[in-house]
């Protein structure tokens, strides 16, 4: 009898064997249905059924045995053509066969679906209480150096001050004694946030320098004052290896009685020697910034090894500085007859480049993992 049961092959992936395997599923077709034939098919079907492990195979099995175009569909057609006696004998058996296998297929389908769901849940399970080994993150080099600088200055009795990056034109320029027609205010250098009007206290700019904090701090607390203010500044610049349109500065301001340039020199030398972990030399030369008088440029003596392995040194521009202009003190409510002060502003981004030998400023805002993992 098995000879007339053609098989259909159902391909499935066997996870234990890691290969595709074929489950043969008989078609259960026969030319003539009889009670004996039904019994044989039942036996054969049970054998196959007990070996079925996947929903795909079960679907083929169900389709072949009890589906619309199945063997059983064919047998019911044959039943109609039988005489009354034969119908009486075969009819109930066929019905019993049908009920049994429809239920068996449904039960098995539920069982396999539950099994598949449980397997998926087990493999998708994440134990949130488990400590997974992960690569530790690190602070960005800018943050590392900024924090170091903050600790150096707080150790010298400075406070860390902060202020808005979107600033009024008045705090960023007027109060700092920068004349209305100064080229720095030009659209080429400054990002204006609103359309420009005549009232500088109503115009908003992205601050071009951290010097705005000098004004805010003195207006808030008067003198004496001893602060540094690290922060982001923005300039409408063409970006290249050493210039960015957004970079970090650190502003310093000390206003007290009898403050002189020697305090400025000592402060910067102390800070630089701590940052580079060796004694650093600086030189001071005249410079011009409207908010300081005298205005100064500070250079740093930079030692390096050249291409031929020889030790060399040269002066590098480090920052702008000077003695706080009396107009700035006045604009901030501090009496210039009573107080004097120094101020400086250096590029934190450039200092980080010097410390780590970074040749392109753009790397610092690139978010490249290969670059950042070095720090
Ligand atoms: C100023 O911004 C003054 N506010 C500094 C100052 C403060 C002077 C207090 C006197 C008293 P300057 O424009 O030179 O100055 O900028 C200061 C530093 O910012 C520069 O020395 C440089 O290190 C850095 N810097 C300037 N432009 C850029 C840029 N486009 N990209 C990266 N760093 C820059």
Boltz pocket constraint, residues with backbone or C-beta under 6 A from the ligand:
constraints:
  - pocket:
      binder: B
      contacts: [[A, 208], [A, 209], [A, 210], [A, 211], [A, 235], [A, 237], [A, 242], [A, 243], [A, 244], [A, 245], [A, 247], [A, 248], [A, 249], [A, 252], [A, 289], [A, 292], [A, 296], [A, 317], [A, 318], [A, 319], [A, 320], [A, 321], [A, 322], [A, 343], [A, 344], [A, 345], [A, 346], [A, 347], [A, 348], [A, 349], [A, 350], [A, 361]]
      max_distance: 6.0
